[in-house]
């Protein structure tokens, strides 16, 4: 999952995207090992992550942040 996230976001671990919207950190299973791999987005855990689902979540997050940024 880390490899996929690095490729999709264009950043390495412990870095933040240039728009400051996403920071990539690595942790174990975030307390929900049975549903790993997990990601935490805006404080909410999302389990059973795969490449397609992660890409969709990142797209939703970026669109949401774009709409809320001042033009």
N, C-alpha and C positions, 0 to 999 in steps of 0.2 A: 504494500500500500504506500509506503514511503516513496518508492521509486515512481509510482504512478503520480503521486501528488507532486513530486519534484518536477516531473516532466510537464504536467498540466499547468502548474503555477509558474514555472520558470525560475524557481528559487530553491535553495538548499535548506536543510534543517536549520532552525533557529534564525531564519531570515523572514522578512516581511515583503510582500509584493510592493511594487513601486507606487501603487495607489493607496498603500497602507490599509487595504481592506482585509488582507489575509496574512496570518503568521503561521508558519509551519513548525510545529514542535513534535517531538516523539515521546510517547509514554507507552507503558505496557497496555493493558486492556481497559483502562479507565474504570475498573471495578465491575465490568460486565464481560468477563472473559468468554462466557458461553456464546455471546453474540459477536465476538471479534471477527474481523477487524472493525474497530469503532473509530468514529471521529467526533469531535466536539465542535459545534458551530454555534456561536453566540450563546455559549453555556449549555446548549442542549446536546445530549448524546444521541448519535445516530449509529445504530448497529448493523451488523451483517453487510458491511460496505463492500462494494466491488467497483471496478473501474467506471462502469457506465453510471451507476448511482452517484458516485463521487463527482463525476463530471457534471451531472445534472444539478447536484447541490451547489457546486461552485458557480455554475451559470446562474442559478436562481439568486444566490448571494450577490454576485456582481451586478445583476440587473437591478436588484433591490437597492444596492448602494448607489448605483448610477441615478436612479429615480430620486433618491433622497439627497443627493449632492446639489448644492447651489450651482446654477449655470453661469 
